[in-house]
Amino acid sequence: MDDTATLVAAAADGDSGAWKELYQRFSGLVWAVARSYLVNAADAQDVCQTTWYRFAEHLTRLRDPARAGAWLASTTRHEALRVLRTSGRALPVGDLELLGMDADERSPEFLLLEAEERDERAARDRALWSAFEELPERCRRLLRILIASPRPSYQEIADGLDMPVGSIGPNRGRCLKRLGVLASRRGVSDIRG
Amino acid sequence: MDDATDGATHGAIDEAVDDASIELEERLRVVAERLDPVPAELFEEAMRAYALRSLDAELAELTFDSWDELSATRVRGGGRARLLTFAAGEVVVELEVSNGRLTGHVSGGLPADIVVQRRDGATRVHADELGRFATGELAPGPLRLRVSPECGGPVVTTWIHI
C-alpha cells in the first residue's frame, strides 16, 4: 500500500488510479465528519461534494501531503459548520436535548431496518444504532468519525472535531463505555456480530 | 506530538483501549456501514472533481465568507445574501450570491472574461470596464469562477457550493 504523500504526488501528476485510491482511503472519513455535524443526509452529501472538489484543486498545493486525511477532515468540518450555521435545519451546537430528539426521527435507515425486523441480526444492529443515537452530542460526533471505514488516525479525528489530539483516546474510552451501558439497557447483550 | 500520533500508530498508545471497547467499536463500524454508508454518487463526483481540476490557472483562495460570521444558533433569514472574497496575488474577486444569482466585481476595475464553471457545463459572462459582472439564476451545486483579465494570466476561484 502506497503512503498518502506518494498517492497525492501521483494524483497531482495526472494518475487517476492514485486519485481513486485516495478516494477509497478517505471517503469514509469525509462522510463521517460531515455526518457527525449534519443530521440531514442531503446536506452532508453537498458538503462532501464540495470537499472533494476542493481537494482535487489543492493536490499540488498541500503543505503536508502526508497529512491529506487531516486536511480533508478539517475542510469537511469547516464546510459542514457553514451549512449548519445557515441551514434552516441547523441545531444549536451543544444542545443535547434537541439532539436527543432526533433519535426518534424515522430516518430512511430506520424504515429500511423495520422491513428487516425479523432478521435477528438486523434487530440487534438497530438496537445498537439507537443506543448510539441516544449518546450526548459530543460522544456521538467523536464516535461517528472514529467508526469511519477505514478507521481514521487520531490526528484525523482531532482535525474533524477541532479537538486536541491527546483528548481523543480518553474520550473514545469514555464514550464507548457510555454506549455499552445504553446498549445493554436496550438488551444488546451480545455485541458480537 | 502531532507527528507521533499520525498515520497508523494511533490506538496502541491509548490506555483506555481494551478488548471490549475494540469489539464495540468494530461492531458499531459495521452497523454504520450498513445504516449510514457513503453515498455511491460521491465517487462519481470525486472523479468529476479530478477531471475538472485546473492545471494552468492560479488558484484564488476563499479569504472571506459571510457565512462564517453568523452565530451558530442563527437560522437563515429569507433571501439573505452570501458575500465571498477570493484572492490570488493582485487579483481579488468579490462575489455576492443571492437567490441563485451571482453579482461580482474583479479588482482593478478591468474588463475580464469570466466563465462560471459547474459540474456539467459552463456559463460565460463578461466583467465590464469597472470590473462588474452578474449572472442569471443558477441551479444549486458546486461552482467556481475562471477569470481571465485582459492583461495577466487566468485565475480560478476555489470551489463553493450554492
Interface residues (C-beta under 8 A of the other chain):
Chain A: A11 S16 W19 K20 Y23 S27 G28 W31 A32 R35 A41 Q45 D46 V47 C48 Q49 T50 W52 Y53 R54 F55 A56 E57 H58 L59 R61 A66 R67 A70 E79 L81 R82 L84 R85 T86 S87 G88 A90 P92 V93 E109 L112 L113 D125 L128 W129 F132 L143 R144 L146 I147 A148 S149 R151 S153 Y154 Q155 V165 G166 G169 P170 R172 G173 R174 L176 K177 L179 G180 A183 I191 R192 G193
Chain B: M1 D2 T5 D6 G7 A8 T9 H10 G11 I13 D14 E15 A16 V17 A20 S21 E23 L24 E25 R27 L28 R29 V30 V31 A32 E33 R34 L35 D36 V38 P39 E41 L42 F43 E45 A46 M47 A49 Y50 L52 R53 S54 L59 D65 W67 D68 L70 S71 A72 T73 R74 V75 R76 R82 G141 P142 R144 V156 T158 W159 I160 H161
